[in-house]
Amino acid sequence: MALVAGLNFTFAVAVMPNLAGADDRTFVATTQRFNQNPVFPISFTVALVLTVIAVLMQRGRGLGAAMHWTIVALVLYGIVLFLHGQGAADRPSRASSGGSASSWPPASTWPGEDVRS
């Protein structure tokens, strides 16, 4: 979980502020490259696998407080990954399927949340 928390923090303070001033074409092209980099999705998968391993390792020690909180973390992380995977991750990929970047509407008019705010 710390791996993903660190990745999200770094993304929030280093990447997104720099992309905030970029035009729509640059923003979409950059986020598409994140999704194409195998390290990006692997880091989220590794965090999930390590949490499952933590639950399995604690299983032999009984259902203490640490075990309960690890299970809660696993369930919440699974829910977040599931909900996020319902289309938010490839929104920039789908944006490119509609023709050239010059014909896209501005990102501020895309359905859903504005990912640059």
Phi, psi and omega in degrees: 000324179296327177300313181288321178298318178295320178296315179296319179297313180299317179299317183290324185261341183247318187272304187297319177299325179288330178276347184300326181268000182282154175287169185299320181297315179294318180300311182294317180298320181292315181292331174295322179293327175299315181292334180278340180284120184295338181292327183298303179289331179296323181297323177290323179292318180298319179298320178294315180297317180295326177291321175298317178299320179298319178298315181295323179290327180278345183304320182289346183264001180096176183266070177277184182298321180297321180295316180299314182291328177292321177294318177300315178299318180297314180295314180296319179295319177297319178296315180298315179297320180295312182294321179292327181284357181280022175129340182294324183292326180254022175302315177295326178294319179291333181296327183281349183280353184263021179116199182285157183297332181291340181268357180287150171287160178301149182301331181293344179260000179292149178292150179093194184283154175276114187286351181264359183272000000 
